[in-house]
């Protein structure tokens, strides 16, 4: 997908442009975008770990 930067004068104008853009897409294009956003394997492309390590810390409390 080609990335495009656009500048708007108001939030309403930007929202309307978003609505028009998504309305112009075919259902297949919308599904492709959704699958791309949900593709968790994308982390592998940037070398991020598959899963975060768990870290535990033991905190000793004062006795009263």
N, C-alpha and C positions, 0 to 999 in steps of 0.2 A: 504494500500500500504506500502510495506517495504521501509524504508529510508536507503540509502546507501551513504557513503562518498567515493569519489574517488579522487586521486591526479594526476594531469597531469603536464607535463613539459612545455606545451605551451597552449595558448588560442585556436590555431588551432586544437590541439589534443583534447581538451575538446569539441570544437564545433563538431568535427567529431564523437566523442563518443555520443553526444546528438543526432545527426542525425541518427546514427545507432540504438540507443535505441528507438527513436520514430518510426523509420521504422519497427522495430521488433514487435511493438504493433499491436493488431487487431483493426479494427475500433471501436468495442465496448469498448475496453479498453481506447482508446483515448477519446471517448464520456464520459465514466465514470470519467476520470480525469478532463475533462472540467466541468462537472456537479459539481464535488467536489469543484473545484476552484470558481465556481459561486454560491455556496450554501451560501447565506447570513445568513441563520439560524445558521451557525457555530458560530456566535458571542454569541448565547445563551449558548453554551457549556462552554464558559469561563466566563460567567456572565457579559458580557458587556451590556450596555443599548441598547435597541432596536433602539433608535434614540437619537441623540445628542441634548442637550438643547440649545436653542437659547439664546444668551447673547447680550444685547444691552447696549451701553455706550453713555451717553449724554455728549458731550464736549462743554463747553462754551468758545466762542472765545472772545478775547478782543475787546472792541469797540474803534475805532480810531476817 
